[in-house]
């Protein structure tokens, strides 16, 4: 695993976490209404 692969992998992980957090907030908003 070279440095570039690690960076790409960590970027994917960050995006995944952001999407999950955004989805959770979105669902919470809908449920609260």
C-alpha positions as CSV (number, residue, x, y, z in Angstrom):
1,X,0.0,0.0,0.0
2,X,1.7,3.2,-1.1
3,X,0.9,6.7,0.2
4,X,-1.5,7.6,-2.6
5,X,-3.7,4.5,-2.0
6,X,-3.9,5.3,1.7
7,X,-5.0,8.9,0.9
8,X,-7.7,7.7,-1.5
9,X,-8.9,5.2,1.0
10,X,-9.1,7.7,3.8
11,X,-10.9,10.2,1.5
12,X,-13.5,7.5,0.8
13,X,-13.9,6.9,4.5
14,X,-14.4,10.6,5.2
15,X,-17.0,11.0,2.5
16,X,-18.8,7.9,3.7
17,X,-18.9,9.2,7.3
18,X,-20.2,12.6,6.0
19,X,-22.9,11.0,4.0
20,X,-24.0,8.9,6.9
21,X,-24.1,11.9,9.2
22,X,-26.1,13.9,6.6
23,X,-28.6,11.1,6.1
24,X,-29.1,10.7,9.9
25,X,-29.7,14.4,10.2
26,X,-32.1,14.4,7.3
27,X,-34.1,11.4,8.7
28,X,-34.2,13.1,12.1
29,X,-35.6,16.3,10.5
30,X,-38.3,14.3,8.7
31,X,-39.3,12.3,11.8
32,X,-39.5,15.5,13.9
33,X,-41.9,17.2,11.5
